[in-house]
Amino acid sequence: MKRIFTIYDYCLARLKARKPLLPFPFSRPKEHPTWRRKLRTALWREFGEMPQRVPLNARVLERKNFDHYVREKIVFQTERWMWAPAWVLIPKESPLRSKSGKLPALVAAHGHGHGKDPLVGETHGDQAIMDSIKQLNYSYALQAVKRGYFVIVPDWRTFGERSDPDDWVRRTYRDGCDVANNAVQYFGVHLLGLDVWDGMRAIDYLEGRSEVDAKRIGCLGLSFGGTMTTYLTAFDLRIKAACISGYVSTLDNAFGHRRGNFCGSQAMPGLARYGDIPDVALLAAPRPLCIEIGLKENCFYAPDMQKAARYVARGYKAIGAQDRLVIDAFPGKHEFSGRKAWPLFERWLGNP
């Protein structure tokens, strides 16, 4: 037997030898609801002692008019010890408005970078933010409101206005997400779980807005935003349609291809015991889902992403919901496409 000394080789060996406890029941599709409940429960338990709901105590801090929409800066309380800032975008006119005047809504999840601002085109004159908007097609919250959706864009923990002090976390040799995740584990929780909780509280906020049709709520995001879309859709059934961009892959991608493409904000504790990332994506089924894969991916490994997407497609087909899954393998890099996502949202959320 090969002697193992490194954590990398240790993880590879465990990954190769593992037998997941809750694999998707491809040959027994009638067991899908039971599988979905068991996996969702198991993963939620792995997050540790999750917060309790408190009143949102939401406040509008500023309101600004643009040509086609109104933008609000809001804050809301997510748990006893935490608040979240967010942008809210409200279309002035919308072809998606119901007869009662209600709008479909989207949670736009930002990626691992500058927080919520690039998604609404707010650059602060920062060239790095301007470049990210151009290179990643990153202003999908703006794209959404211009199509008629009510949009909320929260800062996730450790990003944007919720960034931790640089002298505590951001040094040249470590990632702020990793430090923050290590810190919250002292209290029996995990950073990804806390972000999912904040996303669920953002949906609570949407449900309380008079403009929003609570039966037509979706979620979309690129990269870490894709991570958040995956897990938020998995755990919150109020999301009726979703687009995961630049994330659906396998644990083989993280270890076998030496991508190491995860951080403290994106590590799902215990996942390898129960299944894999495509299994989490399948917790969305049979709800409508778009998976985006840039064929020239420069952050993940495109062939692995396609493998993961095929797994999800097998699951949707097994339960007879193949018409609700769209895979957009587009000729781009690590970026948001939207070419199939927007039609999917319009089909499933656009009609009241």
N, C-alpha and C positions, 0 to 999 in steps of 0.2 A: 504494500500500500504506500502511495506517495505521502511523504510527510508534508503537512501543511503548516505554514508559519504566518501567512498573511490573511487579513480579513477578506481581501479580494478573492483569494483562492478558497477560503472557507465558504464564502457565499456561493461561489460557483459550484462547489461540491454539494452543498445543501440544495441548491436549485436543481441540480441534475438528479439528485436522489429523491426529491420530494414527491409525495403523492397527495395532491390537494384534497382537503376534507370535503369541499363542496363544489366539485366541478359542475359545469352546466349539463343538465340532463338531456343531451341531444336525442337520445334514443327513447326518451320517456317524456315527451313534450307536455303531457297532462300534469306532470309534476312541477312544471315551471312556476306556478304561483307559490308552491311550498318551498321550492329552492330559493326563490326570490326573497321570501320572508326570512328564511334561515340565514342566508348570506348577509342580508341587510342588518339583521339583528346581531350577527357575529361581528361584523365590522364596526357597527356602532358601539358595541361593548368594548372593542379594542381601543376606542378613543379615550376611555377612562371616564372619570366623573365629569360629565358634561354640565354646562351651566343650567340655571333655571331661568325661565322667562320672567322679565320685569316689565313694567310699563315702558313703552318706547320713548316717551318724553321727547318726541320729535320737534325740532325747531327749524324754521327757514332762516338762514343767516343772510342770504342775499338773493336777489331775483333780477335777471337781466333779459331784456328782449333782443331777439335776433330776427332775421327776416321771416323764417318759417317755423320758429319754435321759441319757447321760453325756457331759460335755464335757471334752475334754483340750486343754491348750495344749501345742503341740509346737514344736520347731525341727528343721530338717534342712539338711544341706549340699547346695547345688545345683551348685557348682563350686569350684575351688580357692580363689577369693577371696570367696565369697559363701555366706551362710546365709539361710534363709527361716523366719519364724515362721508358724504356722497354727493355726486352730481345727480340731479333729476332733470330730465329733458322732456318737455311737454309740447307736442306738435300743435300748431295753431289750426291747421286743417289736416284731415286724415280720411283717406278712402276706406279705412278699416274701422271707422267709428260705427258702433251699432245704432239701431234705431232709438235706443234709450240714451245715446250719447256716450257710451262707454268705449274705452280704447283697450286694445291688447297691450300687454306690457312685456318688456324684456329686462332681465338682469344681464348687464354687460360686464363680464369679468375680465379684469386687466391681467397682464402677464407679469413676469419677473423683471421688473425694471423701475419705471418712474411712477407707478401707482395709477390712479384714475385719470389724471389730466390728459395724457395723449389721446385717450379714447374719445374725448370731446373736443379735440383740436386745440387744447390749451397748452402752449409751448413755453411760455415765460421767456421767450427769446433764446431758449437753450437749444443749441445746434444738435445735441445728442437726441433730444426729444423730437425735433423736426425730422431728423434722419430716421428715427424709429417709425414715425408715422408714415413716411414715404416708403421705407423698405419693407415694412410689415403689413401695409394696408391697415394700419392700426386704429383708424378713427371709426371703428364699426358702430360705436354708440351714436355718432353723428349720422352715419348712414341709416341707422335704424329709425331715428326720430324723423329724418327727412322722408322716410317711407311711411310714416304715420304711427309709429309705435311710441308709447310712453316708455321711457327708459330710466333705469336707476343704475348708477355706476359707483359702487362703494370702493373705498380704499380697503384692501385686505391688511391684516396685521403685518407689521414691519415694513410697509410700503407707503409712499406718498406722505400724507400728513401723519401717518401712524408709524413712521420710521423711528427706530430706536436710536439713542445717542451714538454717534460715530465712535466715540472713545470707548464704548462698551462692546460694540459688535463689529463694526466695519473696519477691519484692518486688512492689510494686503494679503494676509495668509488665512483669512477665514470669511465665511459667508454669514451675513447677519441672520438669515433664516435658521441656520444651524444653531447659532448661539441662542436665539429666541426659543427654538424647539427644546433645546437642552434645558433652558431655564424653566419653561412651563411644566416640564416633566417632573420637576420637584414637587409640583402640586397635583400630580396624578392625571394630567391631561396632555394632549398633543396638539401642536400648532395647526395641523390640517383640520382636525376636528373643530377647533375654535373658529377657524375661518369658515368652515361649513356652517357652524352655528350662526355666525354673523350673516352669512348668505340667507339662511332661513329667516333671520330677523328682518332682512331687507325685503323678503317676500311678505312678511307680516306687515311691513310698512306699505307695500304696494296694495295689499288687500284693504288697507284703511283709507286709501286715496279715492275720493269720489269719482275721479275721472277713469279709474281702472276697472276693467272687467276681470274679476278674480278667477274666472273660468278660462281666461286666455292669457296665461303667463308662460313665458319661455325663458331660455337662458342660452348665452353664447359666449365663447371666449377662445383666445389663442394662447398656446403654450401653457404657462401656469394658469392662464385663464381657461385653457382647455381642461387642465386638472380640476379646477374649481367647478367647471360645468359638469364634468364627469361625476364628481362626488356629490355635488349639490342636487343634480338630477336623480342620482341613485337614492338619496336619502329623503328628498322632499317631493312627494307625489303631486304637489300643487303645480309643479313645472309640467306643462302639457306638451312641449316640444323643445328640442335642444340642438345646438350645433357645437360639436367638439372639434376644434381646429388645432392641428399641430401637437397632438398629445397621445392619441390612442396608439399604444405600442405594447410590448411585452417586457417582462422582467429580464428576458434574455437580452433585450436591447440595453438595459441598464448595466448588465454585468458582462454578458458574452461578447458584446461589441465594444466594451470598455468605454461606453459613452458616459457612464456615471451621471446620467441626466436626471438628477433629482436633487432635492435640497430639503432642509428642515420643514419647509412649507408644503412639500409635496410627498413626503414619505408616509404611506399608509401602514401603521403598525399591524403586524400579523398577516398582511395580505398573502404572502407566499404560503402560509399554512392552509388557506382556504381556496385560493384560486389565483387569478392573475388580473392585470389591468383590463383586458377585454371582458372578463366576467363582471367587473364593476360597471363597465359601459353597458352590459346586457341587463343591468338592473333597471335601465330606462325602458326596456321592452315591456309591453308592446307600444309604448308611446313613440311618436315620430322623432327620428334622430337623423342628423346629418353628421358624417365623419369626413373631415377634410385632411388630405394628405398631399403635401407638396412633393412632387416626384424628384425635385432637386434639393430636398431637405438638407439643410446644413446645421441642424441642431439635433435631430433624431436620425435614425437609419431608415430610409424610406422602405426598403424591402421588408423590414421587420414590421413597420406600420401597416403595410399592405397585408401581411400575414395576420396581424391582429384584427384588421378590418374584416378579413374573410371569416375569422372566427365569430365575430359579432354577426355577420351576415348569415352564417349557418344557424345561429341561435334564433334570429328573427324568422328565418325560413321554417325552422322546426316548429315554431308556435303559430305559423300561418300569418305572420305580420310583415312579410318581406316588402310589401308595398309602402311600409312606413319607415323604411331605412333607405337613406341615400348616401352613397359614398362618392365623394368628389376628389378623385386623384388628378390634380391639376398640374400643369407644367410650371411650377413655381418653387420657391425656396420655403423657408420657415416663415410663413405669412398667412394672413387671412384671405380667403378666396371670395366667398359669398355667392359665387355664381349659381350654386345649387341650394345653398342655405336660405337665401331670401325667398325663392319659390316655395321651399318647404314651409317656412314660417307663414307665408301668405296663405298657403293651402290649409294649414291646420290651425292657425291663430287668426287669420284675416277675416274669416267669415263668422259673424256672431251666431 
